[in-house]
Amino acid sequence: MQATSEAHARIAAAIAAAEQTTSGEIFCVLARRVSSYRDVSFGWAAAAALLLPLGLIPLGFEPDWIPGLTDSWEAAHLAARETTIGHALTAYALIQSAIFLAVFLLTSLPVVRRWVTPRSVRRARVHKAAMQQFLAHGLHVTEARTGVLLFASLADHQVEVIADEGIHSKVDQTVWADAVEALARGLKRRDPAAGFEAAVGLCGAVLAEHFPPSPRDRNEIEDKLVII
């Protein structure tokens, strides 16, 4: 999902309009994804490779279940204990490797990866990415500490609103729920511009109530959408 130049202009205009009524600063970031989650896929693959082969033991697992591993003349006629153990360990390792690769590839598929990744992990990584953007764009150094970040991650289906401490100390965090819901609705409809416009308007209303504009106000943060 990509925002067009028209969408960028709509969002910038919405931010500018909202900031006319407040001394606060609003910034928008849309992330395609915040993490590859390869470590999650690796964890599932490693667990499966360790645990699933154990289920073969009650079934009477034998090395000759793997074609070509024990059907040589030597293996058939020199049934030494060391050779048998070596074949068994080799067969078990091959099965583990096959399971690891299969599960890793399966959980690397976007739909499956989202399903097997705990929501708490996705939420934590989206929050971390949002905080990084908050700091990277200087929302923490506005004059009155009244910066607000609207952050959405498409692949994670997560939305974050982060307010600087000047706002946090005066505004109950539950008031951002409507803005989060508005942005999420826009993303679900595949219309991120509409979602950001609605969320910006709601955030602007909250800021206007607690942080009205003053004669000294200046636009400290550029009014725009950033896509990462």
Secondary structure, DSSP 8 states (H G I E B T S, - for coil): ----HHHHHHHHHHHHHHHTT-S-EEEEEEES-S---HHHHHHHHHHHHHHGGGGGGGGT--GGGSTTSS-SHHHHH---HHHHHHHHHHHHHHHHHHHHHHHHHHHTSHHHHHHHS-HHHHHHHHHHHHHHHHHHTTTTSSTTS-EEEEEEETTTTEEEEEE-HHHHTTS-GGGGHHHHHHHHHHHHTT-HHHHHHHHHHHHHHHHHHHS---TT----S---EEE-
